[in-house]
Amino acid sequence: RLTMVERSASVAVALLLVWLLSVPRGPWHRAAVLVKNRVHWFSLILGLVWLLGSAWLSASMLKILAVMLFARPKLLPPSDMLPSAFSTIRELSEKVTVHLLRKAPLEGKETKEFLPVLCFHGFGANGSSYEDLLEPLTEEMPDALVLCPDQVGFGLSRRPSLHISSQLQRNDLAKHLLRPKGESGMALLDDLTTLQMYTLSGNAVIARAVLDAEPATVKEQVVIGHSMGAITAAALAVSSARSGHKVKLVLESPAFLSKPCDRLEPSKIGRVTALALRWQRT
């Protein structure tokens, strides 16, 4: 997918190429006249160089234009570009694969149960935002198991293909995700739609699945959220409290928390909003 700069550059290259090929007295014409007249050997050589240079430049611009318009970059798998020594890839289901920073309790600490500490990053960031805090957290809480996942849409967590339609209902995004269902007090991972995986409430469900994949933990949690991640942290904390866990919630510069949207009347997002979201994803 092209950025605005790449689109603008490809259009400029195309216009320049058209000018080179269509101007009546352009470089192609002047080079051909010099070769045809053979007025002087120096002019002949200069004409040939100009002609070959113009052909090379035109071919190069065509190649650049074709690459920018039609080529698809080959992306490395997350496992080949892990950003930290604490990085871990967890495949939770066929559609959900999460990258997270994981710091186990200090070596030599004898414990059968861990204290889970979940950290959620803000908008435009990823779990690596907490890398400098991993060591201090485990020093202050020797039995802590620190987990810092990349929320879906950020970092190296898998991004499921998503088609945005104008028929999308606003309150389909997080509906029913935080209502008690099963022992976890929230929807299950398999219940998530592709669209819901990109919501903050959906990321709370994914975080619960990450926690469930860990070894035995105590019925107490520390949940930390910064900015946008504060919403995910609050959603996870509420669901954990409903299921009987003791939760310590820490919010750092939290984003605005609004009321659940279940009471809102169904409304479509509209064509303009759908087009804007599609353009933003490109």
C-alpha positions as CSV (number, residue, x, y, z in Angstrom):
1,R,0.0,0.0,0.0
2,L,1.4,3.4,-1.0
3,T,1.7,6.4,1.2
4,M,0.7,9.9,0.0
5,V,4.4,10.7,-0.7
6,E,4.8,7.6,-2.8
7,R,1.6,8.3,-4.8
8,S,2.8,11.9,-5.4
9,A,6.2,10.7,-6.6
10,S,4.8,8.1,-8.9
11,V,2.5,10.7,-10.5
12,A,5.4,13.1,-10.9
13,V,7.5,10.4,-12.5
14,A,4.7,9.5,-14.9
15,L,4.2,13.1,-16.0
16,L,8.0,13.6,-16.5
17,L,8.1,10.5,-18.7
18,V,5.1,11.6,-20.8
19,W,6.8,15.0,-21.3
20,L,10.1,13.3,-22.4
21,L,8.2,11.2,-25.0
22,S,5.8,13.8,-26.3
23,V,7.6,17.2,-26.5
24,P,8.1,17.9,-30.2
25,R,11.6,19.4,-29.6
26,G,12.5,17.4,-26.6
27,P,15.7,15.4,-25.9
28,W,14.7,12.4,-28.0
29,H,14.2,14.7,-31.1
30,R,17.4,16.6,-30.6
31,A,19.4,13.4,-30.2
32,A,17.9,11.9,-33.4
33,V,18.6,15.0,-35.4
34,L,22.3,15.0,-34.3
35,V,22.7,11.3,-35.3
36,K,20.9,11.9,-38.6
37,N,22.9,14.9,-39.8
38,R,26.3,13.6,-38.7
39,V,27.6,17.2,-38.7
40,H,30.6,16.3,-36.7
41,W,32.1,13.2,-35.1
42,F,32.0,15.0,-31.7
43,S,28.3,15.9,-32.2
44,L,27.6,12.3,-33.3
45,I,29.2,10.9,-30.2
46,L,27.4,13.5,-28.0
47,G,24.1,12.6,-29.7
48,L,24.5,8.9,-29.2
49,V,25.4,9.5,-25.5
50,W,22.3,11.7,-25.1
51,L,20.1,9.2,-26.9
52,L,21.3,6.2,-24.8
53,G,21.1,8.3,-21.6
54,S,17.6,9.3,-22.4
55,A,16.6,5.7,-23.1
56,W,18.2,4.5,-19.9
57,L,16.6,7.3,-17.9
58,S,13.2,6.5,-19.4
59,A,13.6,2.8,-18.7
60,S,14.6,3.5,-15.1
61,M,11.6,5.7,-14.5
62,L,9.3,3.1,-16.0
63,K,10.8,0.5,-13.7
64,I,10.5,2.8,-10.6
65,L,6.9,3.5,-11.5
66,A,6.0,-0.2,-12.0
67,V,7.6,-1.1,-8.7
68,M,5.8,1.7,-6.8
69,L,2.4,0.8,-8.3
70,F,2.4,-2.9,-8.6
71,A,5.1,-4.4,-6.3
72,R,4.3,-5.9,-3.0
73,P,7.0,-5.8,-0.3
74,K,8.0,-9.0,1.3
75,L,7.5,-8.6,5.0
76,L,9.6,-10.5,7.4
77,P,7.8,-12.7,9.9
78,P,7.8,-11.3,13.5
79,S,10.0,-14.1,14.7
80,D,12.9,-12.8,12.4
81,M,12.8,-9.2,13.8
82,L,12.2,-9.5,17.5
83,P,13.0,-6.1,19.2
84,S,14.0,-7.4,22.6
85,A,15.7,-10.2,24.5
86,F,12.4,-10.5,26.4
87,S,10.3,-10.9,23.2
88,T,8.0,-13.8,22.8
89,I,5.5,-14.9,20.1
90,R,2.3,-16.6,21.4
91,E,0.0,-18.2,18.9
92,L,-3.3,-18.2,20.8
93,S,-5.6,-19.3,17.9
94,E,-5.7,-19.6,14.2
95,K,-6.4,-15.9,13.9
96,V,-4.6,-14.4,16.9
97,T,-0.9,-14.4,17.3
98,V,0.5,-11.9,19.9
99,H,4.0,-10.5,20.3
100,L,4.8,-9.6,23.9
101,L,7.6,-8.8,26.3
102,R,7.8,-11.5,29.0
103,K,9.9,-11.2,32.2
104,A,9.8,-14.2,34.5
105,P,10.5,-14.0,38.2
106,L,14.1,-13.6,39.3
107,E,16.3,-16.7,39.1
108,G,16.6,-18.6,42.4
109,K,13.2,-17.4,43.5
110,E,11.3,-20.5,44.7
111,T,7.6,-20.0,44.1
112,K,4.8,-22.2,42.8
113,E,2.6,-19.3,41.9
114,F,3.4,-16.1,40.0
115,L,1.9,-12.6,40.4
116,P,0.8,-11.6,36.9
117,V,1.6,-8.0,36.0
118,L,0.1,-6.9,32.7
119,C,1.2,-3.7,31.0
120,F,-0.7,-2.1,28.1
121,H,0.9,0.5,25.9
122,G,-0.5,3.7,24.5
123,F,-1.5,4.7,21.0
124,G,1.2,4.5,18.3
125,A,3.5,2.5,20.7
126,N,3.9,-1.2,21.5
127,G,4.9,-3.4,24.4
128,S,8.5,-2.3,24.1
129,S,7.5,0.9,25.8
130,Y,7.8,-1.0,29.1
131,E,11.2,-2.7,28.4
132,D,13.1,-0.4,30.8
133,L,10.6,-1.2,33.6
134,L,10.9,-5.0,33.4
135,E,14.0,-5.3,35.6
136,P,12.7,-2.7,38.3
137,L,9.3,-4.4,38.5
138,T,10.8,-7.8,39.1
139,E,13.2,-6.4,41.6
140,E,10.4,-4.8,43.6
141,M,8.1,-7.8,43.2
142,P,10.3,-10.9,43.0
143,D,7.4,-13.2,42.3
144,A,6.1,-11.1,39.5
145,L,5.5,-12.4,36.0
146,V,5.5,-9.2,33.8
147,L,3.6,-9.4,30.4
148,C,3.6,-6.5,28.0
149,P,1.6,-7.5,24.8
150,D,1.4,-5.6,21.6
151,Q,-2.2,-4.8,21.1
152,V,-3.7,-5.8,17.7
153,G,-2.9,-3.1,15.2
154,F,0.4,-2.2,16.8
155,G,3.8,-3.7,17.0
156,L,4.4,-7.3,15.8
157,S,1.1,-8.8,16.8
158,R,-0.7,-10.4,13.9
159,R,-3.1,-8.0,12.0
160,P,-6.1,-10.0,10.6
161,S,-7.5,-8.8,7.3
162,L,-10.3,-6.4,7.8
163,H,-12.9,-5.1,5.4
164,I,-14.5,-1.8,6.5
165,S,-18.1,-1.4,5.2
166,S,-20.5,1.5,5.5
167,Q,-23.0,-1.0,6.9
168,L,-20.9,-1.4,10.0
169,Q,-22.9,-0.8,13.2
170,R,-21.2,1.4,15.7
171,N,-22.2,-0.7,18.7
172,D,-21.1,-4.0,17.1
173,L,-17.5,-3.0,18.0
174,A,-17.5,-3.9,21.7
175,K,-21.0,-5.3,22.3
176,H,-21.2,-8.2,24.8
177,L,-17.4,-8.4,25.1
178,L,-17.3,-7.3,28.7
179,R,-20.5,-9.0,30.0
180,P,-19.9,-12.0,32.2
181,K,-19.5,-15.2,30.2
182,G,-17.9,-18.2,31.6
183,E,-15.3,-18.2,34.4
184,S,-13.3,-15.3,33.0
185,G,-16.1,-12.8,33.3
186,M,-15.8,-11.8,29.6
187,A,-16.2,-13.1,26.1
188,L,-14.0,-16.0,25.0
189,L,-11.2,-15.6,22.4
190,D,-13.1,-17.7,19.9
191,D,-16.1,-15.4,20.2
192,L,-14.2,-12.4,18.8
193,T,-14.9,-11.2,15.3
194,T,-12.1,-9.8,13.2
195,L,-13.4,-6.3,13.8
196,Q,-13.6,-6.8,17.5
197,M,-9.9,-7.8,17.6
198,Y,-9.0,-4.2,16.8
199,T,-11.0,-2.8,19.7
200,L,-9.7,-2.0,23.1
201,S,-12.3,-4.3,24.7
202,G,-11.3,-7.1,22.3
203,N,-7.6,-6.6,23.2
204,A,-8.7,-7.1,26.9
205,V,-10.1,-10.5,25.8
206,I,-6.9,-11.3,24.0
207,A,-4.9,-10.3,27.1
208,R,-7.0,-12.7,29.2
209,A,-6.1,-15.5,26.8
210,V,-2.4,-14.5,27.1
211,L,-2.7,-14.8,30.8
212,D,-4.5,-18.1,30.7
213,A,-1.6,-19.5,28.6
214,E,0.9,-18.9,31.4
215,P,1.7,-21.3,34.3
216,A,-0.1,-21.2,37.7
217,T,-0.7,-17.6,38.9
218,V,-2.2,-16.3,42.1
219,K,-5.7,-14.9,42.2
220,E,-4.3,-11.4,42.2
221,Q,-3.3,-9.2,39.3
222,V,-1.5,-5.9,38.7
223,V,-2.8,-4.2,35.6
224,I,-1.0,-1.2,34.2
225,G,-2.2,1.0,31.4
226,H,-0.8,4.1,29.7
227,S,-2.9,6.5,27.6
228,M,-5.0,4.4,25.2
229,G,-3.8,1.2,27.0
230,A,-5.6,2.5,30.2
231,I,-8.9,1.6,28.5
232,T,-7.8,-1.9,27.8
233,A,-6.3,-2.2,31.3
234,A,-9.6,-1.0,32.9
235,A,-11.6,-3.4,30.8
236,L,-9.4,-6.3,31.9
237,A,-9.5,-5.2,35.5
238,V,-13.3,-5.0,35.6
239,S,-13.7,-8.5,34.1
240,S,-11.1,-10.0,36.4
241,A,-12.8,-8.4,39.5
242,R,-16.1,-9.8,38.3
243,S,-14.6,-13.3,38.2
244,G,-13.3,-13.1,41.8
245,H,-9.7,-11.9,41.3
246,K,-8.1,-9.2,43.4
247,V,-6.9,-6.5,41.0
248,K,-4.6,-3.5,41.5
249,L,-5.2,-1.1,38.6
250,V,-2.6,1.5,37.7
251,L,-3.5,4.1,35.1
252,E,-0.8,6.5,33.8
253,S,-2.1,9.5,31.8
254,P,-5.2,7.6,31.0
255,A,-7.3,8.3,27.9
256,F,-10.9,9.3,28.3
257,L,-13.1,6.4,29.4
258,S,-16.7,6.6,28.0
259,K,-19.7,4.6,29.1
260,P,-20.5,1.3,27.4
261,C,-22.3,1.7,24.0
262,D,-24.9,-1.0,24.6
263,R,-27.5,1.7,25.3
264,L,-26.9,3.6,22.1
265,E,-29.3,3.2,19.2
266,P,-27.9,1.3,16.3
267,S,-26.5,3.6,13.7
268,K,-24.4,3.1,10.5
269,I,-21.1,4.8,10.3
270,G,-21.9,6.1,6.8
271,R,-20.1,6.1,3.5
272,V,-17.8,9.1,4.1
273,T,-16.6,7.6,7.4
274,A,-16.0,4.2,5.8
275,L,-14.0,5.8,3.0
276,A,-12.0,7.8,5.5
277,L,-11.2,4.6,7.5
278,R,-10.1,2.8,4.4
279,W,-7.9,5.6,3.3
280,Q,-6.3,5.8,6.8
281,R,-5.5,2.0,6.6
282,T,-3.6,2.5,3.4
